[in-house]
Amino acid sequence: MTSREKILNAVKDSQPDLLPLPDLSLFYPNNDSVEENLKNFISIAERIGAKVYQVQNHSEIMTHLKEDLDLEGKRIVSAELDAIVDEYTGTDNHDLADVELMILPVHFGVAENGACWLDDELYQERLLPFIPQHLAFIIKKENIVATMHQAYELIADKSYGFGAFIAGPSKTADIEQSLVLGAHGPRSLRVFVV
Amino acid sequence: MKVADHAERAKVFNEDEKRVDWHDETLWFVRHKRDLATHGIPEWEELREAGSQIKNHTLSNLNQYLQDFEKNALAKGTVIHWASDAKEHNEIVLELLKKHQITEMVKSKSMLTEECHLNPFLEANGIEVIDSDLGERIVQLAGEAPSHIVLPCIHKKKEEIGELFHIHLGTPKGNADPQLLTEAARQSLRNTFLTRRAALTGVNFAVAETGEFVVCTNEGNADMGAHLADIHIASMGIEKIIPQRKHLGVFLRLLTRSATGQPITTYSSHFAGPAAGKELHIILVDNGRTRQLARPDFRNSLKCIRCSACFNTCPVYRRSGGHSYDSVIAGPIGSILAPNWDMKKNADLPFASTLCGSCTNVCPVKIDIHEQLYKWRQVIVKEGFVDPKKAIAMQVMAKTLASPTLYRIAGKAARTTLKYAPFMVNNKFNAWYLQRDMPEVPKSSFGEWYSKNRTNND
């Protein structure tokens, strides 16, 4: 007997009689307005270490980024905005090691925890949001949902190879519970709400 | 029976009283952050109930869900392996590495690989393993095991970490600044991520409906490892399955609020198949889980989502430290999981509790932890694995409490001793006295008082 059969048989013999799945309708729908969601998103995202800007267009984004970060001579990569900065087209992601700033669009944000969802419909290279020193997200104001329940409604039937919720910059508090931003991923996250 | 039991090992931790106080207060602070986060969700109790019921349902249909998960993962190009025990799990990892002639691997947090003792096995087979979670890297450099499942080096002071990093990473001697130490680890591990061809991660949740799995980290280490490597191996216990993607909404809301009080981890990465040109392997591990599933009193310990809320709230854990449990998973949840792995070795753990029930109250999936601790005690005594001293004391106690005459004599004797010869009990041979004062002696027992006063009140 293979281990697969052994485990599946043991599970079958040991599992209790079938119990029902709970009704989750209590958690849907949520009637919070666009404005309400935006307000909550900004407040939570800033609490977890991100910076949020409300902007009208892409050139405003670049103005803010140049004011905040010393980008002189540094590598900036993007998955859109190709008129302003390089768009990533490489095939070996190790060459992303020296990226100072990565600018990425995201699908939607979640008000209750400040997270943004992105998946490989937007860009194939999975490493993009993880390796730069600094990260910037671009999100449409109307694409912020209230809770994770609404978030999963948006991607319930979606087919992706990889996707992630990202909330704030990379962080750790492993040394005596002292919060340090910039553990292995980006040291900062800016979210631009258009 | 272990050479030393939990109480003996806790004594070692308690030698440094200041450190114990720090440990206690810090974990209580984390528990407090959990409270603030959960109080911000009006439907928190309904969420816990939903999480609990989804897990109950899943365990009752696990056979089907495991097969669904396998089928859907295979369809996306993921390779599925099954391991009955730790040994088989470790051999699968080694085989995969050998096949690709890989001798160095980077790993993110996985309590399962701790349970399987993967690192020593791979090292004995010539594979270098580097743990990439900062806390795990610290305990790895110190040659220790994690003392907490979410905060692996919570038992360590920053000065000790500074010294470790001075020796291993060349940071300035005497510098214990968390910012500087974290930066040193970042630089060193970045180089590791960029040069490893294989990465191993744990799994927080695996979705039967889609064949995907989710890994939650704050540091980004799982993603740095997995996306830069050619081959990604994910190790998971078979109890990590949940039925549908939408159920992640429930669990991701519960997990981090219960753990650290954050609304969500920085990264919740969903792996639904390998990237182009790369390999993705999942190892489904039993290692005693089906045995636990077959025990009606203890099966719902398999609902655990490893948030560690029960650690942070536990008065015993906070004051005894994770290493006192001498078990891969410490704390209240570890104390109900460990007897399943090895009842004899871990017979002391269900007794490392006051049964106050705080663990049960904070558990996001409503595991009746303190009730299971109590039930394990009964199983362990029946199986004869209890400390003989405790067994004799309990027998004497049972006889005394069962006989009114003996009870009266014992009470009188205790009161007389405490009154006229307190040195007989207030000495270092009385384990109870070591950290406590003996009670003040009442003039008479209630029984004596009652028989004297009854007639007057009739």
Boltz contact constraints between the chains, C-beta under 6 A:
constraints:
  - contact:
      token1: [A, 3]
      token2: [B, 82]
      max_distance: 6.0
  - contact:
      token1: [A, 3]
      token2: [B, 84]
      max_distance: 6.0
  - contact:
      token1: [A, 4]
      token2: [B, 82]
      max_distance: 6.0
  - contact:
      token1: [A, 6]
      token2: [B, 84]
      max_distance: 6.0
  - contact:
      token1: [A, 7]
      token2: [B, 82]
      max_distance: 6.0
  - contact:
      token1: [A, 7]
      token2: [B, 286]
      max_distance: 6.0
  - contact:
      token1: [A, 8]
      token2: [B, 63]
      max_distance: 6.0
  - contact:
      token1: [A, 10]
      token2: [B, 290]
      max_distance: 6.0
  - contact:
      token1: [A, 11]
      token2: [B, 62]
      max_distance: 6.0
  - contact:
      token1: [A, 11]
      token2: [B, 63]
      max_distance: 6.0
  - contact:
      token1: [A, 11]
      token2: [B, 290]
      max_distance: 6.0
  - contact:
      token1: [A, 12]
      token2: [B, 63]
      max_distance: 6.0
  - contact:
      token1: [A, 14]
      token2: [B, 290]
      max_distance: 6.0
  - contact:
      token1: [A, 14]
      token2: [B, 293]
      max_distance: 6.0
  - contact:
      token1: [A, 14]
      token2: [B, 294]
      max_distance: 6.0
  - contact:
      token1: [A, 15]
      token2: [B, 60]
      max_distance: 6.0
  - contact:
      token1: [A, 15]
      token2: [B, 62]
      max_distance: 6.0
  - contact:
      token1: [A, 16]
      token2: [B, 60]
      max_distance: 6.0
  - contact:
      token1: [A, 18]
      token2: [B, 60]
      max_distance: 6.0
  - contact:
      token1: [A, 18]
      token2: [B, 61]
      max_distance: 6.0
  - contact:
      token1: [A, 19]
      token2: [B, 56]
      max_distance: 6.0
  - contact:
      token1: [A, 19]
      token2: [B, 57]
      max_distance: 6.0
  - contact:
      token1: [A, 19]
      token2: [B, 60]
      max_distance: 6.0
  - contact:
      token1: [A, 21]
      token2: [B, 57]
      max_distance: 6.0
  - contact:
      token1: [A, 22]
      token2: [B, 50]
      max_distance: 6.0
  - contact:
      token1: [A, 22]
      token2: [B, 53]
      max_distance: 6.0
  - contact:
      token1: [A, 26]
      token2: [B, 46]
      max_distance: 6.0
  - contact:
      token1: [A, 94]
      token2: [B, 194]
      max_distance: 6.0
  - contact:
      token1: [A, 97]
      token2: [B, 194]
      max_distance: 6.0
  - contact:
      token1: [A, 113]
      token2: [B, 263]
      max_distance: 6.0
  - contact:
      token1: [A, 113]
      token2: [B, 264]
      max_distance: 6.0
  - contact:
      token1: [A, 115]
      token2: [B, 264]
      max_distance: 6.0
  - contact:
      token1: [A, 126]
      token2: [B, 227]
      max_distance: 6.0
  - contact:
      token1: [A, 126]
      token2: [B, 275]
      max_distance: 6.0
  - contact:
      token1: [A, 127]
      token2: [B, 227]
      max_distance: 6.0
  - contact:
      token1: [A, 130]
      token2: [B, 220]
      max_distance: 6.0
  - contact:
      token1: [A, 130]
      token2: [B, 223]
      max_distance: 6.0
  - contact:
      token1: [A, 130]
      token2: [B, 224]
      max_distance: 6.0
  - contact:
      token1: [A, 148]
      token2: [B, 249]
      max_distance: 6.0
  - contact:
      token1: [A, 148]
      token2: [B, 252]
      max_distance: 6.0
  - contact:
      token1: [A, 148]
      token2: [B, 253]
      max_distance: 6.0
  - contact:
      token1: [A, 149]
      token2: [B, 249]
      max_distance: 6.0
  - contact:
      token1: [A, 152]
      token2: [B, 246]
      max_distance: 6.0
  - contact:
      token1: [A, 152]
      token2: [B, 249]
      max_distance: 6.0
  - contact:
      token1: [A, 156]
      token2: [B, 246]
      max_distance: 6.0
  - contact:
      token1: [A, 160]
      token2: [B, 272]
      max_distance: 6.0
  - contact:
      token1: [A, 161]
      token2: [B, 272]
      max_distance: 6.0
  - contact:
      token1: [A, 161]
      token2: [B, 273]
      max_distance: 6.0
  - contact:
      token1: [A, 163]
      token2: [B, 270]
      max_distance: 6.0
  - contact:
      token1: [A, 164]
      token2: [B, 269]
      max_distance: 6.0
  - contact:
      token1: [A, 165]
      token2: [B, 268]
      max_distance: 6.0
  - contact:
      token1: [A, 166]
      token2: [B, 267]
      max_distance: 6.0
  - contact:
      token1: [A, 167]
      token2: [B, 264]
      max_distance: 6.0
  - contact:
      token1: [A, 167]
      token2: [B, 266]
      max_distance: 6.0
  - contact:
      token1: [A, 168]
      token2: [B, 266]
      max_distance: 6.0
  - contact:
      token1: [A, 170]
      token2: [B, 219]
      max_distance: 6.0
  - contact:
      token1: [A, 170]
      token2: [B, 220]
      max_distance: 6.0
  - contact:
      token1: [A, 170]
      token2: [B, 266]
      max_distance: 6.0
  - contact:
      token1: [A, 171]
      token2: [B, 218]
      max_distance: 6.0
  - contact:
      token1: [A, 171]
      token2: [B, 266]
      max_distance: 6.0
  - contact:
      token1: [A, 172]
      token2: [B, 134]
      max_distance: 6.0
  - contact:
      token1: [A, 172]
      token2: [B, 219]
      max_distance: 6.0
  - contact:
      token1: [A, 174]
      token2: [B, 134]
      max_distance: 6.0
  - contact:
      token1: [A, 174]
      token2: [B, 135]
      max_distance: 6.0
  - contact:
      token1: [A, 175]
      token2: [B, 158]
      max_distance: 6.0
  - contact:
      token1: [A, 175]
      token2: [B, 161]
      max_distance: 6.0
  - contact:
      token1: [A, 175]
      token2: [B, 178]
      max_distance: 6.0
  - contact:
      token1: [A, 175]
      token2: [B, 181]
      max_distance: 6.0
  - contact:
      token1: [A, 176]
      token2: [B, 158]
      max_distance: 6.0
  - contact:
      token1: [A, 177]
      token2: [B, 26]
      max_distance: 6.0
  - contact:
      token1: [A, 178]
      token2: [B, 178]
      max_distance: 6.0
  - contact:
      token1: [A, 180]
      token2: [B, 178]
      max_distance: 6.0
  - contact:
      token1: [A, 180]
      token2: [B, 179]
      max_distance: 6.0
  - contact:
      token1: [A, 180]
      token2: [B, 182]
      max_distance: 6.0
  - contact:
      token1: [A, 183]
      token2: [B, 219]
      max_distance: 6.0
  - contact:
      token1: [A, 184]
      token2: [B, 219]
      max_distance: 6.0
  - contact:
      token1: [A, 184]
      token2: [B, 220]
      max_distance: 6.0
  - contact:
      token1: [A, 184]
      token2: [B, 221]
      max_distance: 6.0
  - contact:
      token1: [A, 184]
      token2: [B, 224]
      max_distance: 6.0
  - contact:
      token1: [A, 185]
      token2: [B, 220]
      max_distance: 6.0
